[in-house]
Amino acid sequence: MTIEKGIVIKSVGGVFTVMGDGGRKFVCFSPKKLRYNDNDVIVGDRVNFQDLHRGKGLITEVVARRNKLIRPEIANLDVCFIVLACEPQPDFYLCDKVLINCFQEHIEPVVVVNKTDLSYETAKEAASNYGSVADIVTVSALDGSVNKLTDYIVGGKVACFAGQSAVGKTSLLNALLPEIKEATGGISAKSGRGVHTTRYSSLHRIGDGFIADTCGFSLCELKNIRSDELRLYLDDFVAVAHDCRYTSCTHTVEPDCAVRAAVEQGNVCKARYERYVEEYNELKQAEKNQY
């Protein structure tokens, strides 16, 4: 049997759709030794498989992963589009967490400000908060500007959307791939919050890259990060921290802290620093509660 290489683009009930390197799709199955251990096959996995016949295949190996999200399960992400918008009110605290997790998982973060046809104020806030640590891309699902995002997934890269509900993640996906026609949720009149619309993970080809039609829920929660390590994932803090009196400065209460001085001088975003202190205290309290 011929051994092929490909990427899992869909998984439903133990049946996997694999796109081979040549672009052909196969309906594949995997033996139990792959499905019921640490190498359980998930969307985004790079795999080797046997080409059986008539578009059928048997997965023989899962290539070592670069990273893995837990909820929903997806592997080998290269880029995360963190979507903000003027409606609903942007949650920069959530954006901070996604950024930190991206840096931890070696995923390139790109802050995407949607609905710029309504307002540019959120774009200004995003630039103030994150302009020194991530690209800021302004788009609208209505005017074709969303095509800017394809520049980030050339070379076979895999990207996903993350962010609040109702910021327009599905609308952006529809604008990039109108043929899939995903349902959009909008904002609940009762709660004022967004309504989730995506039900499962799958990958869609754009050029030679892929977009996942799922948002990175597990990127929205801080996991396996200690309070005293949090500072290491904020590049704008690291850039000035070498002038702190203490090499282990947490930038919260220590004297002669260069980061706090930079905040006072307007060289580091004050709102971002204040959220960092809140996140630091949350992690610190969680650590105390473990004992």
N, C-alpha and C positions, 0 to 999 in steps of 0.2 A: 504494500500500500504506500502511496505517496504521502510524505509528511509535509504539511503546510504550516505557515506561521500566520497568525492573525490576532484580532482583538475582539473581545466579547462586547457586542453592542446592545444585547438584550438578554434578559433571563426571566423566564416564566415557568414555574413549576418544574424545575430541573431540566428544562429544555433551553438550550443556549443558541442564540443567533451570533455567529462569528463572521466577521468580515475579514477575508484573507487579504494578504498584502497586495494582491492584484485587484482588489475591489469587489471580488465575487463574494456573495453571502452563502453561508452554509448553515443548515440546521444541525446542531451538534449535541451529542450526549457525552457524559463523562462517567468513568467508573466510580464506584463507591469510595475507593481509596483516595480519590481527589475530592469528592463531594462532601465527605464527612470527616475532614480533619482541617488543619490550619490552611490547607491549600484549596479550601472550598471555592469553587469557581464563582466569580461575581463580575458584574459589568465593569468594564475597563481593564480587565485582566488581559495581558498578552499571553497567548497560548500557542502551543504546538498541537496539531491535530492531524489525524489520518483522513484523507479524502477517500471516502468509501465509494459512493456512487450516487448519481442523481441529486446532487446538492446536499447529501448527508455526510456527517463527519463524526469522528470520535476524538475527543480531547485526550491527549496523552500526557501533557505537561503544562503546569502553570508556571510561567516565568516569574522569578523573584520580583516582588512589588517594590515600587519606590515609596508608596504611601497607600493608606486605606482609610476611607471614611466608614463610620459604623452605621449612622442613621442619616440617609439611606446608604446601603452598601455600594461603594464604588471605589475603584482602585486606579492608581497611576494618574492622578490629576496633575496637570502642569500649570494651569492658570485658574484663578478664581475671580470672576467678575462680581465685585461687591456692589450691589445696586442700591442707590439712594434716590430719593425723589422729594419734591416739595410737598407731595401728598402721598401717604400720611406723613406726619411730622417726622423728620429723619431721626433715627435712633443711632447716634454716634457711639454710644456705649456698646451696642451690638457690633457695630463696625469695628471698634477697637478689638473685640474678642476674635472676630473673624481674621483680622490682620495678624494678630499674635499667633493664632493657630496655623495660618498660612506660612508664616516664617518658621514655625516649629516643624511643619510637615514638608518644607521645601517646595511650596507652591507659590507661584508668582501672583501677588495680589494686584488687581487693577480696580480702582474705584470708579464706578460708572454712575454718573448722575443722569437719571432719566427724567422725562417730562420737562425738558428745557423749553418746550413750546409754551409752558405755563409760567415758568419763573427760572431765573438764574441765581437766585439767592442761595440755594442749596449748593450750587457749584462753587460759589465764593467761600461758603463755610467749609466745604470739603477740601478746597485748596489750602485754606488756612490750617486745617487740622492735619492733612496728610500729604500735602504737596511735596514734602521733602523725603517721603518714604515710599510713595507709590505713584504710578501714573494716574492722572485724573482725566477721564474721558467724558465729555458731555454729549448726550444723544437724545433723540426723541424717536419713539417707535413709529411716528407719523410722517417723518420727512426723509427717510432713507439714510440718515446719519448713523444708524446702528451698524452699517457696514464697516465702520471704523474698527469694530471689535474683531473682525476676521484677521486683521494684521497680527493679532496676538496668538493665533493658533496655527500658523504656518508650520510646515515640517512635521505634520502628524501629531501635533500637541492636542491634549484633551483639556477642555475647559468646562467649568460649571458656573451657574449663577448662585449667589447667596444674598440674603438680605431679608428685610421685613416682607410680610405679605402685602400685596396691593401696590408695591413700588413699580410693578410692571415687568417682572422677570419673564412671565409667560408671553406678554406682548412683545418683548424684545426677541424672544425665541421665535415667535410667529413671524416677526419682521425679517429675521434671518432665514427662516425656513417656512415660508407660507404654506408649503404643501402638507405640513403635519397638522395645522389647524388645531392647536391645543386650546382647551377651554380656559377662559380668563375668569378670575374670581371677583376682583373689585373690592370695595370696602363695605363691610357690614354696616347697615344703617343702625343696628341696635348697639353694637360695641364700638364702632368707629375704627375697628381693626380690619386687617386684610383677611381674606378667605383663601385657604390653601386650595390649589387646583390640581397639582401634580400627584399622581397616584403611585407611580413606580419609576424606577430608573431605566433609562435607555440612552444610547448615544446616537447622534445624527451627524452624518458627514457634511462638512462644509469645506470645500476645496480639498486639501489633503489633511485637514484637521477634523476634530470632533467637538460637538457641544452636547453636554448632558442636559436632559430636560428635567433636572431635579435640582433643588437647592441644597447647599451643604449644611444640613441641620447640625451635624456634629462639629462643624466649624464654628458654630455659634455659641459653644460652651467651652470654657477653659478646663482642660483635662491634663493631668500629669505635669502641671507646672507649679513649682513651689513659689511662695511669695517672694523669696530672696532671688529667684531667677527671672521674675517677671520683667525687670528692668532691661534684661539682656535681649528682649524681643522688641524693644522700641529703638529703632535705629537712630532716631533724632536725639534720643537721650544718650545713647552710646557715643555719639559723635562729640559730645561735650563732657562726658563723665570722666575723662582722663584728668580733668582739672579738679575733681573732687578731692578733699583731704584724704578720704578713705577709699581704697580700691573696692571695698565691698559695700560702698554707700548705696542705700536703698532709695535715696532721694526723697525721704519723707521727714525725718527728724534730725539727721546728722548735721553737725556744724560744717561750715565752709563747703556746702554742696553746690557744685557748678551748675547742676541742672536747675535747681531752684533759682539760682542767680540768673540763668538764661531766661527763665520764665519771667522774672521781674523786669528784665531788660527787653522783653518782647521778642526774643530770639527763638523761644519754644512756645508753642500754643498753650495758653493758660488753661483753656477748657480741656484740652487733651491731658495736661498734667493733672488737673483735678480729678478726671475720670481714672487716671492711673492710680492715684492715691486711694480712691474708692475701691478699685479692683484689688490693689495690694492689701487693703484692710480686710476685704472679703476673704481672700485666700488665707491671710494670717489667722482670721477667726476660724475658718474651716479646719486649719491645721490644729488649732487648740482643741477643737471639738472632737478630734480623732482620739484624744487621750483622756 
